[in-house]
Amino acid sequence: MRFTITNVSDSTVSLTLVAGLPGTFDVELPEKIEAGKSASGKLTLTAEALETKFEKSFTIQVDDEKKSRFTVPVKRSIKKPTAASQAGKHESGG
């Protein structure tokens, strides 16, 4: 999953992942984001996480004067098909 980070400050900032969950997902961050610009990051679930539901988070630190931190929630739900939706697939040939 890709996500966008926008730098609303008036200076270029660097980002660091300070807390994550390596066994559940990997997070790729842009090295720097220029003032007023946006950049993409990427979250990739591990193979083990594809089979489980969870509510976790990761935290990013910015190299601004306050060392600002932002925690991003990550939730995975697994929806099992209902009997009615399975019946519809069989009737439609799918």
Backbone torsions as a table, in degrees:
resi	resn	phi	psi	omega
1	MET	NA	132.7	176.5
2	ARG	-95.9	147.6	176.2
3	PHE	-139.4	159.8	-176.7
4	THR	-113.5	136.5	175.5
5	ILE	-117.3	129.3	179.9
6	THR	-112.6	129.8	177.3
7	ASN	-90.8	106.9	-178.6
8	VAL	-94.1	6.2	179.5
9	SER	-86.1	179.4	-179.7
10	ASP	-102.4	17.2	176.6
11	SER	-142.6	157.6	177.7
12	THR	-68.4	138.5	179.8
13	VAL	-125.1	153.1	172.6
14	SER	-107.1	150.1	-178.8
15	LEU	-117.5	145.3	176.7
16	THR	-134.7	136.0	173.5
17	LEU	-81.0	117.3	-177.5
18	VAL	-105.4	-17.6	177.1
19	ALA	-153.5	130.2	179.3
20	GLY	-150.2	-164.0	179.6
21	LEU	-137.3	80.8	-174.0
22	PRO	-54.5	-32.1	179.3
23	GLY	-77.4	-11.2	-176.8
24	THR	-110.1	-46.5	179.0
25	PHE	-152.9	158.0	175.3
26	ASP	-110.2	142.6	-179.9
27	VAL	-121.1	127.6	174.4
28	GLU	-110.1	127.0	-179.6
29	LEU	-115.7	151.5	171.8
30	PRO	-67.7	146.7	179.9
31	GLU	-65.9	-45.8	-178.2
32	LYS	-139.8	153.9	173.1
33	ILE	-132.3	123.7	180.0
34	GLU	-69.4	157.1	179.5
35	ALA	-54.9	131.1	177.6
36	GLY	73.2	5.5	-177.8
37	LYS	-108.4	168.5	176.8
38	SER	-122.2	154.8	176.8
39	ALA	-146.0	158.7	-177.7
40	SER	-98.4	145.8	169.7
41	GLY	-118.1	172.6	-178.7
42	LYS	-140.8	133.7	175.6
43	LEU	-114.5	127.1	-179.2
44	THR	-125.2	123.8	177.1
45	LEU	-72.3	144.5	173.2
46	THR	-76.2	164.3	180.0
47	ALA	-58.8	-38.4	-179.6
48	GLU	-65.1	-36.1	-176.9
49	ALA	-72.7	-18.9	-179.3
50	LEU	-64.1	-24.4	-176.2
51	GLU	-98.2	0.2	-175.3
52	THR	-124.4	156.2	171.5
53	LYS	-101.4	149.1	-177.9
54	PHE	-161.2	163.6	171.2
55	GLU	-132.2	106.6	-176.8
56	LYS	-131.5	-167.8	177.1
57	SER	-160.0	168.0	169.3
58	PHE	-136.0	155.4	-176.6
59	THR	-123.5	133.9	178.9
60	ILE	-111.0	137.1	172.7
61	GLN	-112.2	138.4	179.6
62	VAL	-103.2	145.0	-178.8
63	ASP	-86.8	34.4	175.5
64	ASP	-77.1	178.6	-176.5
65	GLU	-64.6	-25.4	179.3
66	LYS	-92.6	-4.2	-175.4
67	LYS	53.2	49.7	-176.8
68	SER	-57.4	143.0	177.5
69	ARG	-125.1	142.9	178.8
70	PHE	-130.5	126.5	178.2
71	THR	-104.3	128.8	-175.6
72	VAL	-112.6	120.1	178.2
73	PRO	-74.0	146.1	177.0
74	VAL	-132.1	121.2	-178.8
75	LYS	-125.2	132.0	176.0
76	ARG	-120.2	125.7	175.6
77	SER	-114.7	145.7	175.3
78	ILE	-118.5	118.3	-179.5
79	LYS	-102.4	121.3	178.2
80	LYS	-84.4	140.9	177.9
81	PRO	-63.6	141.4	177.2
82	THR	-84.9	163.7	179.3
83	ALA	-59.7	-38.0	-179.1
84	ALA	-65.2	-40.6	-179.4
85	SER	-71.2	-32.5	176.5
86	GLN	-67.7	-39.8	179.5
87	ALA	-63.2	-39.7	179.1
88	GLY	-63.2	-37.0	179.1
89	LYS	-66.6	-40.9	-179.3
90	HIS	-67.3	-38.3	-179.1
91	GLU	-69.5	-33.7	-177.9
92	SER	-89.3	-0.4	178.2
93	GLY	85.4	8.5	-176.5
94	GLY	-96.8	NA	NA
